[in-house]
Amino acid sequence: MKGLIAACFTVLTALLWSSVACGQSTGIQFEDQTLAAGIIYSHTPPVPIISEGRPIKAMTWTVGGAVAEDFDGDGWMDIFYSRGGFAPPALFMNQGDGTFVDEAVSRGLDLTSQEGSGAAAADYDNDGDIDIVWATEFGPHYLLTNKGDGTFEVDQTTVTQPTYNVTSPSFGDVDNDGFLELALGGWDSNPSEQHLFLYKNTGGSSLEPYDFTPLASLPLLVFSPRFADVNNDGFQDLPVVCDFENSKLYINEGDGAFIDFTATNGTGSDENGMGSAIGDYDNDGDLDWFVSSIYDVSPELAYWGVTGNRLYRNQGDGVFEDVTDSAGVRHGFWGWGSTFGDFDNDGDLDLFHVNGWAETDLDPSLPGRFNDKPARLFDNQGNGTFEEVAMDAGANDTGQGRGAATLDYDNDGDLDLFITNNQILQMTGPSAYTRLPGPPRLLENTSSNGNHWLKVHLQGEPPLHRQGIGSRVYVTDGTRTQMRELNASTGFMAQGPGRIAHFGLGDVGVVDEIRAEWVSGDATVLENVISDQTLTIPSPQASVSKKNLEVGQSIRMDGTSAEPANNSRSWSFQGSVYADPTSLTFDQPGDYEVIFNLSTSDGSTLIRREIFRIHVQQVGGDPTATPTPTKPNDMDPTNTFTPSPTLSVTLTPTPTPPSADFDGDNDVDADDLLVILGEWRNRARP
């Protein structure tokens, strides 16, 4: 039987790649490894649908979701994959040798899908392992809680809404408490129905419906809700991609309320928004937004917008500029799932999206125009423009693509692709078609340009999220700084491990600085880091007794518990270095930074810095106000941080003795201070 399945899959593979042509190398290269990896599980849509009174969307739009994550904690990316109809999902466990084995049944996922749709994965209960939410077409939905060993507890009573044409779920932390909220949307034009739902995490594994009433009356026709801090205020906003000119950008007010800023922030012009990709493609320190849509060269035959994709460039404050044409990313055929990723490891984010439409109900000519169009791969040129290179790169999949996820499944430092196809429409004659199951595609990145890379995991200590969802990682080499915001959100029907920050470095073998900016406003900094490795950066392990206080009050600063033990510890503040532990009294209001320095026992090498931001109010002011800026560059568009005036302070104990030779030159001078000072050095960015 397995031989028969493999043979059928081989035929489907040949059909799917019949239009792939060889071309010259672009620097980005992919090789199909689907069969070699043992992924032979095709998406089988339910048929017939129309005769059963079900919407055609159940077959052609949303089914066939996937999510790539490390479900058993062995360091290798696994793949959860949904299939249409009432078939159970697959859970492909990575064997670490380039192959996968479907272990869904043995891990507790022998489930009836009820027409499975999109999925999302994250440690939503903050217990250290990756959970799954699996949306079904009409609800209720599956909440699959990881027991800690890659097996799952099944709950289908908690997440019950929406109940019509449900699309892609996403996780995010809207209140920065370390427990993740859940957003789900439905494609529905009925204004009496609620189309966007948010489940509030009230602690641990408790998800409760959140009052999203201000959004309930809009016929949003939701495809892709996701979480991202687009205005750099430290709170996760909610960009929502919707069909028929309904895409919205909801800004998180910081108190659990979301406000619709779409009309004033330069977004929402996409006519048929379907896929969503969010990332800092221009390396200027803020998040830009790509939305896939429909580009049709025969608009006289269309009854919808036909002007294609949109790329909204963030100007730094959550206000966007439409740069679609100047960037060269408008033409994507009938676009769906989208993702940013630095596929050539050259230091900037490239863009990939799948596409396709194979139905005749809207227009009999549509399959002829959109059925076999290839996926699109836009290579970032580093100057604000992209070049489409899918054919040359071997990424021109021609299936009915719906989802695309980036992952490094072979742990070699470059980003691979997993594509979900929900069917193949094979033409058998004029206006005659045969529908075949849609096999997924696993494309291994085989680029051989020799570029360097880094992968960064964050390790948060509660109440921070353990994987740092919502936090940001900055990597600086020379005058270039790249940023990744960690997330657990979809790009439509597929999600990669967005909690891992992947950076391409080009020819840079040692980066100057890696800085993890936590949602708490604190930071962890490493310096002079060798490339081509995977790092785990902990949240600050030192402590300050309080970060919001009034003039005249003191804080206690203590790093004695910081790991690794038996190393040199000191504190820096406004040009002075002090032994650990110590105390500080503030006599002026303002925003300040105190820096804990952990160095090797002989003081010769800095292990890491931990930065704490302190907000001091006048007596009688609001001592609970959030220190600003909460993240580098967020509040200051000039890319500089100006600390408050120098204080007259009381410190205990006295400064460190001259044994603090941190640069290893056998004396203590200004160079040693520069090594450990830890004032946040925001370097100029292009």
FENMO-V94862 format. One record per residue. N is the residue number from 1. RES is the residue in one letter. PHI is phi in radians with two decimals (999 if undefined). OMEGA is omega in whole degrees, -180 to 180 (999 if undefined). BURIAL is # if it has 24 or more other C-alpha atoms within 12 Angstrom, else .. Layout:
# FENMO-V94862
N	RES	PHI	OMEGA	BURIAL
N	RES	PHI	OMEGA	BURIAL
This chain:
# FENMO-V94862
1	M	999	178	.
2	K	-1.06	178	.
3	G	-1.12	178	.
4	L	-1.14	179	.
5	I	-1.08	-180	.
6	A	-1.10	179	.
7	A	-1.12	178	.
8	C	-1.08	-179	.
9	F	-1.14	178	#
10	T	-1.10	177	#
11	V	-1.08	179	.
12	L	-1.09	179	#
13	T	-1.08	179	#
14	A	-1.08	178	.
15	L	-1.09	-175	#
16	L	-1.14	-175	#
17	W	-1.89	-176	#
18	S	-1.14	-177	.
19	S	-1.74	-180	.
20	V	-1.30	179	#
21	A	-2.02	179	.
22	C	-1.39	178	.
23	G	-2.59	180	.
24	Q	-1.30	-180	.
25	S	-1.13	178	.
26	T	-1.83	-170	#
27	G	1.78	173	#
28	I	-1.79	179	#
29	Q	-2.41	176	#
30	F	-2.18	176	#
31	E	-2.30	-179	#
32	D	-1.20	179	#
33	Q	-2.11	-173	#
34	T	-0.99	-178	#
35	L	-1.21	-180	#
36	A	-1.09	-180	.
37	A	-1.44	178	#
38	G	1.47	179	#
39	I	-1.68	-175	#
40	I	-2.11	-174	#
41	Y	-1.79	-177	#
42	S	-1.53	173	#
43	H	-1.40	-179	#
44	T	-2.01	-178	#
45	P	-1.25	178	#
46	P	-1.24	178	#
47	V	-2.44	-13	.
48	P	-1.34	-179	.
49	I	-1.84	-175	.
50	I	-1.05	-180	.
51	S	-1.17	178	.
52	E	-1.60	-179	.
53	G	1.35	180	.
54	R	-1.59	179	.
55	P	-1.12	-178	.
56	I	-1.12	177	#
57	K	-1.00	-178	#
58	A	-1.02	-179	#
59	M	-1.78	-166	#
60	T	-1.88	-171	#
61	W	-1.96	-166	#
62	T	-1.95	-174	#
63	V	-1.22	179	#
64	G	1.82	-178	#
65	G	-1.49	179	#
66	A	-2.69	174	#
67	V	-2.53	179	#
68	A	-1.83	179	#
69	E	-2.78	179	#
70	D	-1.69	-172	#
71	F	-1.41	-180	#
72	D	-1.88	173	#
73	G	1.22	-179	.
74	D	-1.67	178	.
75	G	1.57	180	.
76	W	-2.09	-176	#
77	M	-1.32	175	#
78	D	-1.75	-177	#
79	I	-2.37	170	#
80	F	-1.64	-171	#
81	Y	-2.37	-179	#
82	S	-1.56	176	#
83	R	-2.28	-176	#
84	G	-1.26	-178	#
85	G	1.18	-179	#
86	F	-1.99	179	.
87	A	-1.32	177	#
88	P	-1.25	177	#
89	P	-1.35	171	#
90	A	-1.86	172	#
91	L	-2.23	-177	#
92	F	-1.43	-180	#
93	M	-1.63	-178	#
94	N	-1.24	-178	#
95	Q	-1.53	178	#
96	G	1.43	-180	.
97	D	-2.17	-178	.
98	G	1.62	-179	#
99	T	-2.10	180	#
100	F	-2.25	175	#
101	V	-2.26	178	#
102	D	-1.29	-179	#
103	E	-2.06	-176	#
104	A	-1.01	-175	#
105	V	-1.13	-177	.
106	S	-1.21	-180	.
107	R	-1.81	172	#
108	G	1.59	-175	#
109	L	-2.02	173	#
110	D	-1.45	-168	.
111	L	-2.03	170	#
112	T	-1.53	-167	#
113	S	-1.35	-173	#
114	Q	0.92	-177	#
115	E	1.10	-177	#
116	G	-1.08	-178	#
117	S	-2.02	-177	#
118	G	-1.38	179	#
119	A	-2.48	174	#
120	A	-2.46	-179	#
121	A	-2.38	178	#
122	A	-3.00	173	#
123	D	-1.46	-172	#
124	Y	-1.22	-179	#
125	D	-1.68	173	#
126	N	1.02	178	#
127	D	-1.88	173	#
128	G	1.79	177	#
129	D	-2.27	-171	#
130	I	-1.68	179	#
131	D	-1.76	-177	#
132	I	-2.32	162	#
133	V	-2.00	-178	#
134	W	-2.09	-179	#
135	A	-1.40	172	#
136	T	-1.89	-172	#
137	E	-1.01	-175	#
138	F	-2.25	178	#
139	G	1.23	-10	#
140	P	-1.18	-172	#
141	H	-1.88	-176	#
142	Y	-1.61	169	#
143	L	-1.84	-173	#
144	L	-1.91	-175	#
145	T	-1.62	-179	#
146	N	-1.21	180	#
147	K	-1.43	179	#
148	G	1.88	-178	.
149	D	-2.15	-178	.
150	G	1.50	169	#
151	T	-1.82	-167	#
152	F	-2.25	170	#
153	E	-1.71	-172	.
154	V	-1.73	177	#
155	D	-2.32	178	#
156	Q	-2.15	179	.
157	T	-2.04	-175	.
158	T	-1.47	-176	#
159	V	-1.77	-174	#
160	T	-1.93	-177	#
161	Q	-2.08	-5	#
162	P	-1.25	-177	#
163	T	-2.19	-179	#
164	Y	-2.56	175	#
165	N	0.88	-177	#
166	V	-1.28	-174	#
167	T	-1.98	-168	#
168	S	-1.85	175	#
169	P	-1.50	175	#
170	S	-2.55	174	#
171	F	-1.82	174	#
172	G	-2.90	-177	#
173	D	-1.90	-173	#
174	V	-1.36	-177	#
175	D	-2.11	175	#
176	N	0.99	179	#
177	D	-1.78	179	#
178	G	1.57	177	#
179	F	-1.87	-168	#
180	L	-1.58	172	#
181	E	-1.49	-177	#
182	L	-2.26	176	#
183	A	-1.98	174	#
184	L	-2.37	178	#
185	G	-2.27	177	#
186	G	-2.29	177	#
187	W	-1.53	-173	#
188	D	-2.69	-180	#
189	S	-1.62	-179	.
190	N	-1.40	-177	.
191	P	-1.18	179	.
192	S	-1.46	-180	.
193	E	-1.74	173	#
194	Q	-1.57	-171	#
195	H	-1.93	-179	#
196	L	-2.29	-177	#
197	F	-2.08	175	#
198	L	-2.19	176	#
199	Y	-1.77	-180	#
200	K	-1.49	175	#
201	N	-1.53	-177	#
202	T	-1.64	178	.
203	G	2.18	-180	#
204	G	1.17	-176	.
205	S	-1.75	-177	#
206	S	-1.60	175	.
207	L	-1.95	-179	#
208	E	-2.24	178	#
209	P	-0.96	-179	.
210	Y	-1.80	-176	#
211	D	-1.24	179	.
212	F	-1.84	-172	#
213	T	-0.93	-179	.
214	P	-1.02	-178	.
215	L	-1.78	-168	#
216	A	-1.27	-172	#
217	S	-1.54	-177	.
218	L	-1.67	175	#
219	P	-1.37	-169	#
220	L	-1.31	-176	#
221	L	0.90	-169	#
222	V	-1.32	170	#
223	F	-1.91	-170	#
224	S	-2.46	169	#
225	P	-1.47	176	#
226	R	-2.69	-177	#
227	F	-1.93	178	#
228	A	-2.92	178	#
229	D	-1.53	-173	#
230	V	-1.47	-180	#
231	N	-1.89	170	#
232	N	1.05	178	#
233	D	-1.82	178	#
234	G	1.61	179	#
235	F	-2.12	-178	#
236	Q	-1.30	175	#
237	D	-1.57	-174	#
238	L	-2.32	171	#
239	P	-1.30	-176	#
240	V	-2.19	178	#
241	V	-1.54	-176	#
242	C	-2.35	179	#
243	D	-1.36	171	#
244	F	0.95	173	#
245	E	1.04	-178	#
246	N	-2.00	-179	#
247	S	-1.02	-175	#
248	K	-2.30	172	#
249	L	-2.18	-180	#
250	Y	-1.73	-178	#
251	I	-1.66	178	#
252	N	-1.31	-179	#
253	E	-1.40	178	.
254	G	1.62	-180	.
255	D	-2.08	-179	.
256	G	1.64	179	#
257	A	-1.70	177	#
258	F	-2.07	-179	#
259	I	-2.04	180	#
260	D	-1.37	179	#
261	F	-1.92	-174	#
262	T	-1.00	-173	#
263	A	-1.19	-174	.
264	T	-2.03	-175	.
265	N	-1.95	173	#
266	G	1.48	178	#
267	T	-1.97	174	#
268	G	1.58	-180	#
269	S	-1.48	177	#
270	D	-1.11	-172	#
271	E	-1.54	-179	#
272	N	-2.42	-176	#
273	G	-1.05	-179	#
274	M	-2.32	179	#
275	G	-1.77	-176	#
276	S	-2.44	173	#
277	A	-2.31	-178	#
278	I	-2.24	180	#
279	G	-3.08	-179	#
280	D	-1.64	-173	#
281	Y	-1.24	-178	#
282	D	-1.83	175	#
283	N	0.94	177	#
284	D	-1.93	172	#
285	G	1.62	176	#
286	D	-2.37	-174	#
287	L	-1.67	176	#
288	D	-1.73	-170	#
289	W	-2.34	174	#
290	F	-1.87	178	#
291	V	-2.22	177	#
292	S	-1.44	-177	#
293	S	-2.71	-175	#
294	I	-1.90	172	#
295	Y	-2.01	-174	#
296	D	-2.19	180	#
297	V	-1.45	178	.
298	S	-2.12	-173	.
299	P	-1.11	179	.
300	E	-1.17	180	.
301	L	-1.73	-174	.
302	A	-1.82	178	.
303	Y	-2.07	-177	.
304	W	-2.61	177	#
305	G	-1.12	-173	#
306	V	-2.28	-172	#
307	T	-1.60	167	#
308	G	1.48	-175	#
309	N	-1.17	173	#
310	R	-2.34	170	#
311	L	-2.13	180	#
312	Y	-1.76	-180	#
313	R	-1.59	-180	#
314	N	-1.27	179	#
315	Q	-1.59	172	#
316	G	1.97	-176	#
317	D	-2.23	-178	#
318	G	1.47	172	#
319	V	-1.77	-169	#
320	F	-2.02	174	#
321	E	-2.07	178	#
322	D	-1.35	-178	#
323	V	-2.02	-174	#
324	T	-0.94	-176	#
325	D	-1.24	-179	.
326	S	-1.13	178	.
327	A	-1.42	178	#
328	G	1.41	-176	#
329	V	-2.13	-175	#
330	R	-1.22	-170	#
331	H	-1.50	179	#
332	G	-2.36	-177	#
333	F	1.05	-179	#
334	W	-1.84	-168	#
335	G	-1.34	177	#
336	W	-2.30	-173	#
337	G	-0.96	-173	#
338	S	-2.35	179	#
339	T	-2.74	168	#
340	F	-1.54	174	#
341	G	-3.07	178	#
342	D	-1.52	-172	#
343	F	-1.29	177	#
344	D	-1.86	176	#
345	N	0.92	-178	#
346	D	-1.78	175	#
347	G	1.80	173	#
348	D	-2.53	-174	#
349	L	-1.42	171	#
350	D	-1.61	-172	#
351	L	-2.41	180	#
352	F	-2.30	170	#
353	H	-2.59	177	#
354	V	-1.63	179	#
355	N	-2.83	175	#
356	G	2.49	172	#
357	W	-2.61	-171	#
358	A	-2.24	-175	#
359	E	-1.81	-178	#
360	T	-1.90	-174	.
361	D	-1.18	180	.
362	L	-1.39	-177	.
363	D	-2.87	-177	.
364	P	-1.03	-178	.
365	S	-1.50	-173	.
366	L	-1.07	180	#
367	P	-1.00	179	#
368	G	-1.14	-178	#
369	R	-1.70	-171	#
370	F	-2.30	-172	#
371	N	-1.11	-171	#
372	D	-2.00	180	#
373	K	-1.30	-174	#
374	P	-1.36	171	#
375	A	-1.08	-176	#
376	R	-2.04	176	#
377	L	-2.17	-178	#
378	F	-1.81	-178	#
379	D	-1.51	180	#
380	N	-1.17	-178	#
381	Q	-1.55	177	#
382	G	1.45	-179	#
383	N	-2.22	-179	.
384	G	1.61	-180	#
385	T	-2.09	179	#
386	F	-2.22	174	#
387	E	-2.08	-179	#
388	E	-1.38	-171	#
389	V	-2.35	-172	#
390	A	-0.99	-177	#
391	M	-1.14	-180	#
392	D	-1.11	-177	#
393	A	-1.51	-178	#
394	G	1.33	-178	#
395	A	-2.00	-175	#
396	N	-1.55	177	#
397	D	-1.06	-176	#
398	T	-1.98	177	#
399	G	-1.33	174	#
400	Q	-1.38	-176	#
401	G	-1.20	176	#
402	R	-2.19	-179	#
403	G	-2.21	177	#
404	A	-2.48	-180	#
405	A	-2.18	172	#
406	T	-1.62	178	#
407	L	-2.82	173	#
408	D	-1.86	-171	#
409	Y	-1.26	-179	#
410	D	-1.82	175	#
411	N	0.94	178	#
412	D	-1.89	173	#
413	G	1.65	174	#
414	D	-2.03	-172	#
415	L	-1.60	175	#
416	D	-1.66	-178	#
417	L	-2.25	169	#
418	F	-2.11	-176	#
419	I	-2.02	173	#
420	T	-1.78	175	#
421	N	-1.98	-175	#
422	N	-1.67	173	#
423	Q	-3.08	168	#
424	I	-2.15	177	#
425	L	-1.83	-178	#
426	Q	-1.72	179	#
427	M	-1.32	-180	.
428	T	-1.99	180	.
429	G	2.95	178	.
430	P	-0.99	180	.
431	S	1.03	178	.
432	A	-2.08	-174	.
433	Y	-2.40	170	.
434	T	-2.11	-179	.
435	R	-1.63	179	#
436	L	-2.12	177	#
437	P	-1.01	-178	#
438	G	-1.73	179	#
439	P	-1.32	173	#
440	P	-1.28	178	#
441	R	-2.25	171	#
442	L	-1.94	-177	#
443	L	-1.86	177	#
444	E	-1.44	175	#
445	N	-1.33	-179	#
446	T	-1.99	179	#
447	S	-0.99	-174	#
448	S	-2.15	-178	.
449	N	-1.47	177	.
450	G	1.36	-179	.
451	N	-1.19	-178	#
452	H	-1.56	-174	#
453	W	-2.76	170	#
454	L	-2.50	169	#
455	K	-2.15	-175	#
456	V	-2.15	170	#
457	H	-1.78	171	#
458	L	-1.82	180	#
459	Q	-2.17	-176	#
460	G	-1.58	175	#
461	E	-1.76	179	.
462	P	-0.89	17	#
463	P	-1.42	171	#
464	L	-1.17	175	#
465	H	-1.22	-173	#
466	R	-1.13	177	#
467	Q	-1.81	173	#
468	G	1.31	180	#
469	I	-1.00	-177	#
470	G	1.63	178	#
471	S	-1.40	-178	#
472	R	-2.18	176	#
473	V	-2.14	178	#
474	Y	-2.01	175	#
475	V	-2.13	-178	#
476	T	-2.03	170	#
477	D	-2.34	-176	#
478	G	1.13	-179	.
479	T	-1.67	-178	.
480	R	-1.78	173	#
481	T	-2.16	175	#
482	Q	-1.86	-179	#
483	M	-2.32	170	#
484	R	-2.27	173	#
485	E	-1.78	-176	#
486	L	-1.31	-173	#
487	N	-2.58	174	#
488	A	-2.41	-173	#
489	S	-2.09	-176	#
490	T	-1.61	170	#
491	G	-1.91	-176	#
492	F	1.79	174	#
493	M	1.13	176	#
494	A	-2.78	180	#
495	Q	-2.49	172	#
496	G	-1.69	-179	#
497	P	-1.34	-178	#
498	G	-1.18	176	#
499	R	-1.36	178	#
500	I	-1.83	179	#
501	A	-1.56	178	#
502	H	-1.78	180	#
503	F	-2.26	165	#
504	G	-1.50	-173	#
505	L	-2.14	-176	#
506	G	1.08	-177	#
507	D	-1.64	-177	.
508	V	-1.42	-179	#
509	G	-1.60	178	.
510	V	-2.42	179	#
511	V	-1.59	-178	#
512	D	-1.19	-172	#
513	E	-2.72	166	#
514	I	-2.07	-178	#
515	R	-2.20	175	#
516	A	-1.71	178	#
517	E	-1.81	-176	#
518	W	-1.46	-179	#
519	V	-1.11	177	#
520	S	-1.26	-174	#
521	G	1.69	176	#
522	D	-1.43	-178	#
523	A	-2.48	172	#
524	T	-2.14	-173	#
525	V	-2.21	171	#
526	L	-2.02	180	#
527	E	-2.24	174	#
528	N	0.90	-175	.
529	V	-1.72	178	#
530	I	-1.25	-178	#
531	S	-1.36	176	#
532	D	1.06	177	#
533	Q	-2.68	174	#
534	T	-1.86	-176	#
535	L	-2.00	169	#
536	T	-2.08	-178	#
537	I	-1.91	-180	#
538	P	-1.42	170	#
539	S	-1.20	-178	#
540	P	-0.92	-179	#
541	Q	-1.79	170	#
542	A	-1.26	-178	#
543	S	-2.50	167	#
544	V	-2.09	-171	#
545	S	-1.18	175	.
546	K	-2.79	-180	#
547	K	-2.07	176	#
548	N	-2.26	-174	#
549	L	-2.65	179	#
550	E	-1.87	176	#
551	V	-0.96	-179	#
552	G	1.67	179	.
553	Q	-1.54	-177	#
554	S	-2.06	171	#
555	I	-2.19	175	#
556	R	-1.83	-178	#
557	M	-2.03	-171	#
558	D	-2.45	179	#
559	G	-2.03	-175	#
560	T	-1.16	-178	#
561	S	-1.65	-177	.
562	A	-1.21	178	#
563	E	-1.75	-1	.
564	P	-1.30	-177	.
565	A	-1.29	175	.
566	N	1.04	176	.
567	N	-2.16	-178	#
568	S	-1.38	-178	#
569	R	-2.28	176	#
570	S	-2.71	177	#
571	W	-2.16	177	#
572	S	-2.13	175	#
573	F	-2.70	174	#
574	Q	0.82	172	#
575	G	1.62	179	.
576	S	-2.05	-179	#
577	V	-2.06	-174	#
578	Y	-2.35	179	#
579	A	-1.22	-180	#
580	D	-1.79	-3	#
581	P	-1.48	-179	#
582	T	-2.71	179	#
583	S	-2.22	-176	#
584	L	-2.49	177	#
585	T	-2.02	-177	#
586	F	-1.77	178	#
587	D	-2.04	176	.
588	Q	-2.40	177	#
589	P	-1.28	176	#
590	G	2.61	177	#
591	D	-1.94	-172	#
592	Y	-2.31	174	#
593	E	-2.17	169	#
594	V	-2.04	-171	#
595	I	-2.16	173	#
596	F	-1.66	-178	#
597	N	-2.00	176	#
598	L	-1.94	-177	#
599	S	-2.19	176	#
600	T	-1.06	-172	#
601	S	-1.02	179	.
602	D	-1.56	178	.
603	G	1.33	-173	#
604	S	-1.45	-174	#
605	T	-2.34	176	#
606	L	-1.33	176	#
607	I	-1.46	175	#
608	R	-2.91	170	#
609	R	-1.95	173	#
610	E	-2.21	-173	#
611	I	-1.87	178	#
612	F	-2.09	-178	#
613	R	-1.79	-172	#
614	I	-2.00	178	#
615	H	-1.99	-178	#
616	V	-2.04	179	#
617	Q	-1.76	168	#
618	Q	-1.07	176	.
619	V	-1.01	-177	.
620	G	1.57	176	.
621	G	-1.39	-179	.
622	D	-1.68	-178	.
623	P	-1.27	180	.
624	T	-1.68	-179	.
625	A	-1.07	-178	.
626	T	-1.30	175	#
627	P	-1.01	178	#
628	T	-2.21	-5	#
629	P	-1.34	179	#
630	T	-1.35	178	#
631	K	-2.48	179	#
632	P	-1.03	173	#
633	N	1.24	-172	#
634	D	-1.28	-174	#
635	M	-1.71	-173	#
636	D	-2.19	-176	.
637	P	-1.16	178	.
638	T	-1.44	178	.
639	N	1.12	174	#
640	T	-2.27	175	.
641	F	-1.94	180	#
642	T	-1.81	179	.
643	P	-1.24	178	#
644	S	-1.18	-178	.
645	P	-0.99	180	.
646	T	-1.05	-178	.
647	L	-1.62	161	#
648	S	-1.65	-169	.
649	V	-2.17	173	.
650	T	-1.91	-178	.
651	L	-2.21	178	#
652	T	-2.41	-3	.
653	P	-1.42	-178	.
654	T	-1.27	-180	.
655	P	-0.96	-178	.
656	T	-1.10	179	#
657	P	-1.25	-176	.
658	P	-1.11	176	.
659	S	-1.31	-177	.
660	A	-1.43	177	#
661	D	-1.54	-171	#
662	F	-1.37	180	#
663	D	-1.74	171	#
664	G	1.23	-179	.
665	D	-1.83	175	.
666	N	1.18	169	.
667	D	-2.59	-179	.
668	V	-2.01	-178	.
669	D	-2.55	-177	.
670	A	-1.09	179	.
671	D	-1.12	178	.
672	D	-1.15	179	#
673	L	-1.11	179	#
674	L	-1.11	-179	.
675	V	-1.12	-170	#
676	I	-1.94	-172	#
677	L	-0.91	172	#
678	G	1.36	172	#
679	E	-1.06	-174	#
680	W	-1.17	-176	#
681	R	-1.75	-179	#
682	N	-1.50	-174	#
683	R	-1.34	179	#
684	A	-1.06	-179	.
685	R	-2.07	-180	#
686	P	-1.19	999	.
